């Protein structure tokens, strides 16, 4: 009798072994419970060598071409184009395209921004040749003024007639956001010494500098510190053992977008409460929401899902639209940040690719405006993925190259009260 009782656990173990193996296999492959618990524990004790997260980190370590990104070298701003003779609006299906006016700026030496109608005709133009550097980003305000980001040099505010209103001496790059009180959230970066991250080279401390509407700095948020002191610190690439040219500042995060929530979506999720900040960290393959009060990361998504992404934006339905650059092909994703599911995507069979930059905008009729920065093209697509509007940066060279186009944004005429509504193209 006792012998049979002793054999019972062994028999149960034999029966359960295949079930436990199957569960373990499913947990690893399909990422069902307890995958996330075990993965988090493994990450914290450094047992994830060879896993997908580790491979993602290795991809952004500066062993080959990625050295250029981490060393903060400039992007190429011209792209060879066999169709370089194409210029302006190439396609316009008036019945299906979302009407409006398109604001954009080129990386060409002209240092200008334009507002064009749907036919490509110029409605208004801004320029400031006195700026020492090319315009990285330009933001059009309802009163006709324009904020201009001069990469690592300063921020300009021009009036409707391109006269300088004020300038801010700072080190901005990529993007800015204006909240509903008029404060300017500006991406900036400063080289600082952090021996724990690299013993000799400085690290670019990515920050959000908050300015008043008059360009006066009032606060600053260190995104580098936020990431280093978060559960996601392991995403930061380990470069301490690598050698770089002296004087090169290492770009570990490379933030390329900032957006401040106004609270209108808070009923959908506490993630969207007023003052929370959405950022995109290109070199971490991640987008994150930072609590505007505690300045802690309350949500992060992206590693193993996107690569080198740009401009995540919160939509009215509570989803996030973003440009996933990829490493060979690009795509546009609409992510439900609560469920983590992709509700919509645009990745045509013929493919398109912007190795850097890229922006997206959901239009009033449900279409999506997509800027392919590195190629200098813009397309508007329907929810079914059909192209109904197409634009090519007219700035080209005799060598068959097209200048990059950082970002295009479409406005409704009523959103720009400074315009003469009777002018051709404005009321269309």
LOTOR-903313 format. One record per residue (C-alpha): x, y, z; residue in one letter; residue number from 0. Coordinates in Angstrom, 3 decimals, padded with zeros to 6 digits. Layout:
BEGIN
      east     north        up  lofi  lumvex
         X         Y         Z     A     NUM
...
END
This chain:
BEGIN
      east     north        up  lofi  lumvex
   000.000   000.000   000.000     X       0
   002.772   002.414   000.946     X       1
   004.666   001.500  -002.219     X       2
   001.681   002.434  -004.381     X       3
   001.330   005.752  -002.563     X       4
   005.007   006.516  -003.199     X       5
   004.627   005.772  -006.896     X       6
   001.626   008.089  -007.270     X       7
   003.585   011.405  -007.429     X       8
   005.885   009.922  -010.064     X       9
   002.937   008.873  -012.177     X      10
   001.393   012.334  -011.886     X      11
   004.700   013.907  -012.864     X      12
   004.880   011.726  -015.974     X      13
   001.371   012.753  -016.955     X      14
   001.944   016.479  -016.284     X      15
   005.341   016.731  -017.974     X      16
   003.985   017.023  -021.558     X      17
   001.404   019.596  -020.416     X      18
   004.012   021.679  -018.599     X      19
   006.358   021.501  -021.580     X      20
   003.563   022.600  -023.914     X      21
   002.651   025.473  -021.606     X      22
   006.269   026.543  -021.344     X      23
   006.704   026.426  -025.124     X      24
   003.539   028.488  -025.627     X      25
   004.635   030.981  -022.973     X      26
   007.919   031.534  -024.822     X      27
   006.618   031.556  -028.369     X      28
   003.182   033.144  -027.956     X      29
   004.167   035.260  -024.934     X      30
   001.298   034.125  -022.749     X      31
   001.438   033.934  -018.943     X      32
   003.916   033.680  -017.252     X      33
   006.188   035.012  -020.056     X      34
   006.065   038.683  -019.038     X      35
   006.749   037.905  -015.361     X      36
   009.715   035.668  -016.113     X      37
   011.033   038.046  -018.800     X      38
   010.972   041.024  -016.444     X      39
   012.770   039.028  -013.758     X      40
   015.377   037.872  -016.275     X      41
   015.920   041.414  -017.544     X      42
   016.542   042.698  -014.036     X      43
   019.183   040.104  -013.253     X      44
   020.833   040.242  -016.660     X      45
   019.827   036.798  -017.935     X      46
   018.528   037.875  -021.335     X      47
   021.654   037.467  -023.449     X      48
   020.564   036.210  -026.850     X      49
   016.945   037.302  -026.423     X      50
   015.102   039.666  -028.752     X      51
   015.608   042.621  -026.425     X      52
   019.345   042.044  -026.350     X      53
   019.481   041.743  -030.126     X      54
   017.633   045.046  -030.400     X      55
   020.222   046.673  -028.148     X      56
   023.033   045.187  -030.216     X      57
   021.515   046.564  -033.392     X      58
   021.902   050.113  -032.107     X      59
   025.384   049.646  -030.708     X      60
   027.950   051.493  -032.834     X      61
   029.669   048.557  -034.498     X      62
   029.085   049.533  -038.128     X      63
   026.746   052.077  -039.697     X      64
   024.994   052.810  -036.388     X      65
   028.154   054.542  -035.193     X      66
   027.008   057.538  -037.223     X      67
   023.810   057.812  -035.207     X      68
   025.364   057.431  -031.781     X      69
   028.146   059.840  -032.669     X      70
   025.525   062.419  -033.664     X      71
   026.763   062.955  -037.196     X      72
   024.482   064.860  -039.599     X      73
   022.001   063.137  -041.859     X      74
   022.406   063.200  -045.588     X      75
   019.936   065.799  -046.845     X      76
   019.937   064.899  -050.526     X      77
   018.726   061.655  -052.075     X      78
   019.385   060.421  -055.642     X      79
   016.069   060.260  -057.488     X      80
   015.686   058.775  -060.994     X      81
   012.484   060.821  -061.249     X      82
   014.106   064.051  -060.124     X      83
   012.301   065.990  -062.870     X      84
   008.997   065.410  -061.062     X      85
   007.992   068.482  -059.095     X      86
   005.166   069.716  -056.913     X      87
   001.739   068.070  -056.892     X      88
   001.881   064.866  -058.936     X      89
  -001.585   063.496  -058.133     X      90
  -004.773   065.119  -056.833     X      91
  -008.059   063.239  -056.685     X      92
  -010.212   066.126  -055.564     X      93
  -013.253   064.056  -054.624     X      94
  -011.315   061.753  -052.294     X      95
  -008.488   063.918  -050.934     X      96
  -009.023   065.878  -047.736     X      97
  -009.111   069.600  -048.601     X      98
  -006.843   072.122  -046.912     X      99
  -003.593   074.055  -047.057     X     100
  -000.208   072.373  -046.724     X     101
   002.632   073.859  -044.665     X     102
   006.118   072.500  -045.248     X     103
   009.806   073.361  -045.260     X     104
   012.705   071.894  -047.193     X     105
   016.279   071.149  -046.150     X     106
   017.493   073.024  -049.215     X     107
   019.756   076.072  -048.687     X     108
   016.809   078.399  -049.390     X     109
   015.816   078.503  -045.674     X     110
   012.144   078.924  -046.416     X     111
   008.761   077.506  -045.486     X     112
   005.677   077.554  -047.678     X     113
   001.946   077.249  -047.357     X     114
   000.563   075.739  -050.565     X     115
  -002.910   074.835  -051.747     X     116
  -003.945   071.389  -052.937     X     117
  -002.759   072.206  -056.465     X     118
   000.693   073.134  -055.207     X     119
   000.329   076.888  -055.709     X     120
   002.062   079.008  -053.066     X     121
  -000.355   080.874  -050.795     X     122
   002.255   082.296  -048.411     X     123
   006.012   081.984  -047.922     X     124
   008.352   082.670  -045.003     X     125
   012.128   083.062  -045.226     X     126
   014.993   084.236  -043.057     X     127
   018.296   084.064  -044.950     X     128
   020.113   085.640  -041.990     X     129
   019.883   082.338  -040.099     X     130
   023.296   080.719  -040.094     X     131
   021.951   077.191  -040.453     X     132
   019.290   075.445  -042.471     X     133
   015.851   075.111  -040.987     X     134
   015.382   071.784  -039.244     X     135
   011.747   072.261  -038.255     X     136
   009.197   075.029  -038.813     X     137
   005.914   075.341  -036.929     X     138
   003.086   077.546  -038.254     X     139
   000.924   079.340  -035.679     X     140
  -002.677   080.543  -036.246     X     141
  -001.628   084.221  -036.327     X     142
   000.758   083.601  -039.222     X     143
   003.944   083.586  -037.149     X     144
   006.387   080.712  -037.533     X     145
   008.716   079.080  -035.025     X     146
   011.941   077.911  -036.665     X     147
   014.297   075.322  -035.169     X     148
   017.921   075.894  -036.157     X     149
   019.562   072.624  -035.159     X     150
   021.833   073.048  -032.112     X     151
   021.872   076.805  -032.667     X     152
   018.653   078.459  -031.568     X     153
   014.915   078.992  -031.938     X     154
   013.498   081.848  -034.004     X     155
   010.030   083.337  -034.079     X     156
   009.143   085.124  -037.309     X     157
   006.000   087.145  -037.910     X     158
   003.626   086.848  -040.844     X     159
   006.015   088.943  -042.947     X     160
   009.134   086.961  -041.965     X     161
   010.382   089.689  -039.613     X     162
   012.177   088.422  -036.515     X     163
   010.066   088.723  -033.356     X     164
   012.510   087.059  -030.952     X     165
   015.205   084.408  -030.790     X     166
   016.131   081.984  -028.031     X     167
   019.759   081.003  -027.520     X     168
   019.522   077.273  -026.902     X     169
   020.379   073.962  -028.565     X     170
   017.107   072.775  -030.151     X     171
   016.578   069.929  -032.559     X     172
   013.816   068.038  -034.358     X     173
   010.568   069.172  -032.777     X     174
   008.524   071.343  -030.450     X     175
   005.000   071.448  -029.054     X     176
   002.852   074.398  -027.959     X     177
   000.411   073.616  -025.149     X     178
  -002.998   075.226  -024.730     X     179
  -001.523   077.895  -022.432     X     180
   001.029   078.966  -025.020     X     181
   004.119   077.415  -023.421     X     182
   006.625   075.950  -025.875     X     183
   008.001   072.469  -025.165     X     184
   011.223   072.355  -027.149     X     185
   013.534   069.383  -027.672     X     186
   017.086   070.412  -026.764     X     187
   020.341   068.580  -026.071     X     188
   023.536   069.465  -024.262     X     189
   026.851   067.560  -024.117     X     190
   027.627   066.519  -020.533     X     191
   030.216   064.273  -018.893     X     192
   028.791   061.055  -017.425     X     193
   031.732   058.698  -016.775     X     194
   029.385   055.809  -015.956     X     195
   028.080   055.937  -019.534     X     196
   031.408   056.692  -021.216     X     197
   034.763   057.391  -019.548     X     198
   036.034   059.956  -022.076     X     199
   033.377   061.134  -024.519     X     200
   030.516   063.377  -023.505     X     201
   026.898   062.230  -023.719     X     202
   024.102   064.297  -025.252     X     203
   021.705   065.022  -022.410     X     204
   018.346   065.026  -024.204     X     205
   016.016   067.549  -022.604     X     206
   012.666   069.226  -022.980     X     207
   013.162   072.945  -022.436     X     208
   009.927   074.742  -021.584     X     209
   009.732   078.322  -022.849     X     210
   007.132   081.030  -022.415     X     211
   005.342   082.327  -025.491     X     212
   008.003   085.072  -025.547     X     213
   010.871   082.591  -025.726     X     214
   012.021   082.809  -022.107     X     215
   013.113   079.504  -020.546     X     216
   011.067   078.613  -017.457     X     217
   011.753   074.913  -016.838     X     218
   013.704   071.945  -018.121     X     219
   013.207   068.167  -018.099     X     220
   016.133   065.782  -018.597     X     221
   014.886   062.828  -020.632     X     222
   018.244   061.117  -020.233     X     223
   017.851   061.205  -016.440     X     224
   014.276   059.959  -016.692     X     225
   015.314   056.936  -018.756     X     226
   018.365   056.194  -016.606     X     227
   016.243   056.164  -013.446     X     228
   013.414   054.098  -014.912     X     229
   012.756   050.347  -015.257     X     230
   013.664   050.830  -018.931     X     231
   017.279   051.845  -018.289     X     232
   018.426   048.593  -019.899     X     233
   017.266   049.933  -023.243     X     234
   020.090   052.470  -023.241     X     235
   022.900   051.148  -025.438     X     236
   026.054   050.133  -023.591     X     237
   028.925   052.091  -025.141     X     238
   031.286   052.473  -022.187     X     239
   033.786   049.974  -023.652     X     240
   033.872   051.483  -027.143     X     241
   036.274   054.082  -028.511     X     242
   035.118   057.174  -030.389     X     243
   036.879   060.158  -031.875     X     244
   037.788   062.673  -029.162     X     245
   035.265   065.477  -028.821     X     246
   032.358   063.481  -030.252     X     247
   029.204   063.657  -028.107     X     248
   027.324   060.352  -028.036     X     249
   023.650   060.397  -028.947     X     250
   022.170   057.523  -026.934     X     251
   018.469   058.400  -027.039     X     252
   017.882   060.670  -030.054     X     253
   014.472   062.064  -029.189     X     254
   012.634   063.225  -032.312     X     255
   009.114   064.116  -031.159     X     256
   007.396   065.750  -028.197     X     257
   003.665   066.180  -027.558     X     258
   001.841   067.453  -024.480     X     259
  -001.631   066.065  -023.715     X     260
  -004.419   068.571  -023.040     X     261
  -006.506   066.106  -021.020     X     262
  -009.278   065.718  -023.595     X     263
  -008.614   061.969  -023.823     X     264
  -008.225   061.315  -020.098     X     265
  -011.617   059.602  -019.883     X     266
  -010.207   056.875  -022.131     X     267
  -007.155   056.255  -019.957     X     268
  -005.214   057.942  -017.118     X     269
  -002.233   057.776  -019.478     X     270
  -003.733   060.728  -021.338     X     271
  -004.150   063.046  -018.372     X     272
  -003.471   066.730  -018.833     X     273
   000.223   067.557  -018.825     X     274
   001.519   064.093  -019.660     X     275
   004.154   064.101  -022.385     X     276
   004.514   061.737  -025.343     X     277
   008.062   061.368  -026.687     X     278
   009.762   059.273  -029.355     X     279
   013.244   057.877  -028.636     X     280
   014.655   056.786  -031.995     X     281
   017.779   054.999  -030.779     X     282
   015.768   053.016  -028.237     X     283
   013.150   051.987  -030.820     X     284
   010.591   053.212  -028.293     X     285
   007.824   055.718  -027.685     X     286
   006.979   056.661  -024.113     X     287
   004.538   058.680  -022.031     X     288
   006.102   060.711  -019.229     X     289
   004.005   061.884  -016.286     X     290
   004.182   065.661  -016.419     X     291
   004.149   065.976  -012.616     X     292
   006.237   063.076  -011.315     X     293
   008.382   063.027  -014.460     X     294
   008.402   059.265  -014.540     X     295
   007.750   056.977  -017.493     X     296
   004.235   055.599  -017.070     X     297
   004.017   053.760  -020.407     X     298
   006.486   052.567  -023.039     X     299
   006.068   050.614  -026.257     X     300
   008.138   049.820  -029.292     X     301
   011.198   047.597  -028.749     X     302
   010.899   044.510  -030.997     X     303
   007.862   046.133  -032.667     X     304
   009.236   049.204  -034.484     X     305
   012.622   050.476  -035.610     X     306
   013.880   054.094  -035.587     X     307
   010.328   055.505  -035.507     X     308
   009.183   059.148  -035.773     X     309
   006.293   061.423  -034.769     X     310
   003.853   059.396  -032.694     X     311
   000.716   061.514  -032.296     X     312
  -002.363   061.004  -030.150     X     313
  -005.574   060.704  -032.194     X     314
  -009.085   061.695  -031.161     X     315
  -010.011   058.010  -030.757     X     316
  -007.263   057.503  -028.155     X     317
  -004.943   055.633  -030.520     X     318
  -001.409   056.678  -031.421     X     319
  -000.396   057.154  -035.055     X     320
   003.307   056.846  -035.865     X     321
   005.824   056.520  -038.692     X     322
   007.809   053.291  -038.352     X     323
   010.956   053.869  -040.410     X     324
   012.184   050.284  -040.330     X     325
   015.561   049.228  -041.669     X     326
   014.557   048.347  -045.240     X     327
   010.887   049.339  -045.604     X     328
   008.788   051.888  -043.780     X     329
   005.187   051.678  -042.654     X     330
   002.574   053.674  -040.757     X     331
   000.933   052.190  -037.669     X     332
  -002.115   053.109  -035.624     X     333
  -001.583   051.650  -032.158     X     334
  -004.098   051.183  -029.369     X     335
  -001.854   052.035  -026.399     X     336
  -004.222   050.433  -023.883     X     337
  -004.439   047.020  -025.557     X     338
  -001.089   047.153  -027.350     X     339
  -002.799   046.066  -030.594     X     340
  -002.330   047.596  -034.061     X     341
  -005.746   048.818  -035.243     X     342
  -004.576   050.028  -038.673     X     343
  -001.429   049.984  -040.744     X     344
  -000.184   051.171  -044.101     X     345
   002.545   049.063  -045.661     X     346
   001.948   048.785  -049.423     X     347
   003.306   045.792  -051.331     X     348
   005.449   048.029  -053.538     X     349
   006.973   049.475  -050.377     X     350
   008.320   052.891  -049.483     X     351
   011.255   053.797  -047.288     X     352
   012.545   056.788  -045.393     X     353
   015.678   055.849  -043.463     X     354
   015.265   058.952  -041.297     X     355
   012.561   061.488  -040.515     X     356
   009.043   060.763  -041.620     X     357
   005.791   062.147  -040.272     X     358
   002.096   061.293  -040.217     X     359
  -001.141   063.210  -039.800     X     360
  -004.701   061.880  -039.608     X     361
  -006.915   064.120  -041.711     X     362
  -010.559   065.112  -041.055     X     363
  -011.985   062.709  -043.658     X     364
  -010.068   059.732  -042.241     X     365
  -007.220   059.827  -044.754     X     366
  -003.594   059.930  -043.607     X     367
  -000.917   062.365  -044.768     X     368
   002.517   060.716  -044.857     X     369
   005.800   062.568  -045.281     X     370
   008.726   060.512  -046.601     X     371
   011.476   062.794  -045.336     X     372
   014.507   061.109  -046.874     X     373
   013.007   060.903  -050.370     X     374
   011.377   064.347  -050.407     X     375
   007.902   062.995  -051.200     X     376
   004.511   063.260  -049.476     X     377
   001.480   061.038  -050.025     X     378
  -002.101   061.077  -048.804     X     379
  -003.724   057.672  -048.508     X     380
  -007.261   056.503  -047.793     X     381
  -008.034   054.034  -044.973     X     382
  -007.850   051.341  -047.682     X     383
  -004.338   052.473  -048.607     X     384
  -005.131   054.149  -051.947     X     385
  -003.024   057.193  -052.822     X     386
  -005.192   060.235  -053.599     X     387
  -002.624   063.059  -053.349     X     388
   001.099   063.057  -054.084     X     389
   003.731   065.768  -053.763     X     390
   007.434   065.964  -054.645     X     391
   009.798   068.546  -053.172     X     392
   010.549   070.834  -056.138     X     393
   014.074   071.459  -054.825     X     394
   016.419   069.236  -056.845     X     395
   019.972   069.411  -058.155     X     396
   021.436   069.050  -061.628     X     397
   023.001   065.792  -060.447     X     398
   019.568   064.195  -060.076     X     399
   019.221   064.517  -056.320     X     400
   016.166   065.685  -054.394     X     401
   016.358   067.635  -051.162     X     402
   014.799   066.029  -048.103     X     403
   011.489   067.326  -046.771     X     404
   011.236   067.213  -042.983     X     405
   007.493   067.379  -042.420     X     406
   004.260   068.517  -044.056     X     407
   001.150   069.478  -042.104     X     408
  -002.295   070.161  -043.545     X     409
  -004.426   072.961  -042.110     X     410
  -008.048   073.889  -042.577     X     411
  -008.457   077.498  -043.719     X     412
  -010.503   078.311  -040.588     X     413
  -007.524   077.266  -038.448     X     414
  -005.442   080.102  -039.951     X     415
  -007.349   083.351  -039.285     X     416
  -004.475   085.511  -040.563     X     417
  -005.235   084.461  -044.153     X     418
  -007.361   086.387  -046.594     X     419
  -010.172   083.861  -047.126     X     420
  -010.920   085.342  -050.537     X     421
  -007.420   084.605  -051.855     X     422
  -007.191   081.933  -054.573     X     423
  -006.836   078.433  -053.161     X     424
  -007.585   079.429  -049.553     X     425
  -011.311   078.784  -049.529     X     426
  -011.180   075.635  -051.624     X     427
END
